[in-house]
Amino acid sequence: MSLKVISSGPLSTVQDLGRSGWRHLGVGLAGALDADAARIANRLVGNAADAAVIECTLQAPTLELLQPCRLAICGAPLQGRYRGADDSLLTIDSGRRFDLLPGRIELGRLRGAARAWIAVSGGIDVAAVLGSRSTDLRAGFGGLLGRALAADDVLPLGAARTDFTRSRAAPWSIRVDAPPRTAVLRYVPSAQPAAVALARREWQIDARSNRQGLRLSGDALPSPPANGISAAVAPGTIQLPPDGQPIVLLADAQTVGGYPRLGDVIGADRNRLAQLLPGQRVRFEAVSVEQARELATQRAAAMAALEHAIAQYGGN
Amino acid sequence: MHVTASLIIDTPLPTLERLADDALLLQWSEDTTNTAPIRALCAALREAALPWLRDLVPAYDSVGVFFDPRQSTASEIGAYLQDTLRRLPAGATERDAARLIEIPVCYGGEHGPDLESAATELGLTAADLARRHADGDYEVALIGFAPGFPYLRGLDPTLALPRLATPRTRVPAGSVAIGGQQTGIYPRASPGGWRLIGSTPLRLFDVERAPPSRLLPGDRVRFVAIDAAGFADRNEHDLS
């Protein structure tokens, strides 16, 4: 059971929900930048929520399906094409489950957002390393040989029931909203004086952003003299380097950092961070710890309702 | 009658800050040099096998506590941490229990390309710098930057060296380096701005080993000088 990468796009990696339990040894989270999207894509194809998926960036891969499989994509909208070995054709979109006989899917570019997550029934069955199948690109382990996918890679798939006899799109889908032009990121400010000023100006996503962090550019914030003593940081931490241009840490960030912390983007907005494109404008909105907790609870409830609805429709 | 000592450590309690929805940071005062409470707290929390505990990140003067928000709340965990700190056993002030790990190092030459220039900068001979570095008694203050990268406390202050203005794009695996007041070892080839004075033939991080890191936070470390032949004999690095 496997699928073959025909072309990978600029950065496609194998990710699950990330790695925990090893931060004291410098091993970070890794994992899908939008864990909720990976979870929903998995649910659409009948996988466990933490099965490994393919995360793609800006451009989705072209894949050869070597046996029947169920497939679903969540995250950025896209318009892809499936051509079966029997020449049957289907249009592939985000938020929908597809039953596909062997053939090729060409997914093309992502529309208006940075990332999408592709789940395949059985999950991408690479070996778990330190408890996770996620690719840690900086450390070079996990996923497929610790690196990004490339043309001709063959990805093993876990066992799954695929007793359908023709390719088809499910007659229902999850609504995929177009991302807003200016994203609002809610954060809990730290006690640093510059923490509140962060919300007073508009920022632009710098092209040097990656899975380690989003670099923001705008009017420099006054940078306090840093003591430079490294302490734990987390995905979502907003750092202020001496140049006054903040960095929002993402899942591949180091486990410790010495820059002053301006606060953290709340968990409920982590999915927005994953989708920001270079050049896009963002604003910050300060919330209290209590509001952050309430928003996390609401988001968890919405996700549970969505997973429940998928389970209800699952047989169709 | 068996009596267990339970004294309060004479160290100010740390402040508790939010790090994320699912993480807290305990921050001791910045001039603290006593890491015993940090070690003792981490040991006590691991011992307690807490269902909400995902990760602990001990550092110089802080501990990051990562938790599963489905299992508990930040305020409950904060209270638990403060309570645990107050009850740390008296033995927590002793460092005798720490492991002592010896790390062989080949100083200078191709194994330490910055040794000569660093020694000149410090007004020492290369041999003196190597000897004084190897004479140190170090403690793993934290592991970070990359998996298995130890930040070592205990560098002779007269050996402190500024970082390179332009970091190298590739520092070889095993490089032993000085960056500011700290010394450390690069476990894997990576970019880096510290001054490279030697190399260890040992592989510091390997996901196939348990635990994957040769050094753990709190370990005591001594460097043992070896020559180039000794390095070649013990080289565990991937030579490809």
Chai-1 contact restraints between the chains, C-beta under 6 A:
chainA,res_idxA,chainB,res_idxB,connection_type,confidence,min_distance_angstrom,max_distance_angstrom,comment,restraint_id
A,S20,B,R54,contact,1.0,0.0,6.0,A-B,restraint_1
A,S20,B,D55,contact,1.0,0.0,6.0,A-B,restraint_2
A,R23,B,D55,contact,1.0,0.0,6.0,A-B,restraint_3
A,R23,B,V57,contact,1.0,0.0,6.0,A-B,restraint_4
A,H24,B,L56,contact,1.0,0.0,6.0,A-B,restraint_5
A,H24,B,V57,contact,1.0,0.0,6.0,A-B,restraint_6
A,H24,B,P217,contact,1.0,0.0,6.0,A-B,restraint_7
A,L25,B,I143,contact,1.0,0.0,6.0,A-B,restraint_8
A,L25,B,S213,contact,1.0,0.0,6.0,A-B,restraint_9
A,G26,B,I143,contact,1.0,0.0,6.0,A-B,restraint_10
A,G26,B,G144,contact,1.0,0.0,6.0,A-B,restraint_11
A,G26,B,A146,contact,1.0,0.0,6.0,A-B,restraint_12
A,G26,B,P147,contact,1.0,0.0,6.0,A-B,restraint_13
A,G26,B,G148,contact,1.0,0.0,6.0,A-B,restraint_14
A,G26,B,F149,contact,1.0,0.0,6.0,A-B,restraint_15
A,V27,B,P147,contact,1.0,0.0,6.0,A-B,restraint_16
A,V129,B,V207,contact,1.0,0.0,6.0,A-B,restraint_17
A,L130,B,V207,contact,1.0,0.0,6.0,A-B,restraint_18
A,A139,B,P147,contact,1.0,0.0,6.0,A-B,restraint_19
A,F141,B,V207,contact,1.0,0.0,6.0,A-B,restraint_20
A,N227,B,E30,contact,1.0,0.0,6.0,A-B,restraint_21
A,I229,B,Y60,contact,1.0,0.0,6.0,A-B,restraint_22
A,S230,B,A59,contact,1.0,0.0,6.0,A-B,restraint_23
A,A231,B,A59,contact,1.0,0.0,6.0,A-B,restraint_24
A,A231,B,S62,contact,1.0,0.0,6.0,A-B,restraint_25
A,A232,B,L25,contact,1.0,0.0,6.0,A-B,restraint_26
A,A232,B,V57,contact,1.0,0.0,6.0,A-B,restraint_27
A,A232,B,G64,contact,1.0,0.0,6.0,A-B,restraint_28
A,A234,B,L19,contact,1.0,0.0,6.0,A-B,restraint_29
A,A234,B,A20,contact,1.0,0.0,6.0,A-B,restraint_30
A,A234,B,A23,contact,1.0,0.0,6.0,A-B,restraint_31
A,G236,B,A20,contact,1.0,0.0,6.0,A-B,restraint_32
A,Q254,B,F145,contact,1.0,0.0,6.0,A-B,restraint_33
A,T255,B,V57,contact,1.0,0.0,6.0,A-B,restraint_34
A,T255,B,G144,contact,1.0,0.0,6.0,A-B,restraint_35
A,V256,B,A59,contact,1.0,0.0,6.0,A-B,restraint_36
A,V256,B,G144,contact,1.0,0.0,6.0,A-B,restraint_37
A,D264,B,A20,contact,1.0,0.0,6.0,A-B,restraint_38
A,G267,B,D21,contact,1.0,0.0,6.0,A-B,restraint_39
A,A296,B,D21,contact,1.0,0.0,6.0,A-B,restraint_40
